[in-house]
Amino acid sequence: GEEVAQTPKHLVRGEGQKAKLYCAPIKGHSYVFWYQQVLKNEFKFLISFQNENVFDETGMPKERFSAKCLPNSPCSLEIQATKLEDSAVYFCASSQSLPGQGQETQYFGPGTRLLVL
Amino acid sequence: AQTVTQSQPEMSVQEAETVTLSCTYDTSESDYYLFWYKQPPSRQMILVIRQEAYKQQNATENRFSVNFQKAAKSFSLKISDSQLGDAAMYFCAYRSGRGSTLGRLYFGRGTQLTVWP
């Protein structure tokens, strides 16, 4: 597609429940990025993929967060045992290439708003 | 890690006037990219303008232009002939051109722009 698609738009979970978010990058884009935006507008980088391979996962809280990008499937971000502080908007972005290769601009999806009660 | 600072949490401008949003960043790298994104209340992240650090010429996109001062590590956004639709949160972002953090965006905390009719 011509836009990054994210589902669902909104997700409500009780504390301790699992949450799973999906992202379909723009067709032809090889790189996918996940960011978390908390209520104070702060963006936190979580993880990036080059096709189905993890490229950079240094931002991931690994004990509860996991992510995948499998061939012919939307990418996913899963949070096991959600906590109140996981409430945020989760953005997926994709780019055609990395810096220095041209076409490195990241295009963002509309986000998934996760509310943990 | 690179840091991006937006020192103006809020700015306001009269319709048709010009406003400048400030952004500074801290890096030891010479190869990088800078971006301004706009986030309206819908939370969609919209690319406004981008600048490659190796280019001396300031980027322009219609009513939007930047003042890129590499030595001062400053990257301000000028919006000319402001329109009501320009009202949004504006984020300055940095992207490394190489190294272990290649690809990820570092964001400032944002500047909320109000446009008065």
Interface residues (C-beta under 8 A of the other chain):
Chain A: Y31 F33 Y35 Q37 K40 N41 E42 F43 F45 S48 F55 D56 T58 G59 V89 F91 A93 S95 L98 P99 G100 E104 T105 Q106 Y107 F108 P110 G111 R113
Chain B: D31 Y32 Y33 F35 Y37 S42 R43 Q44 M45 I46 L47 R50 M89 F91 R95 S96 G97 R98 S100 T101 L102 G103 R104 L105 Y106 F107 R109 G110
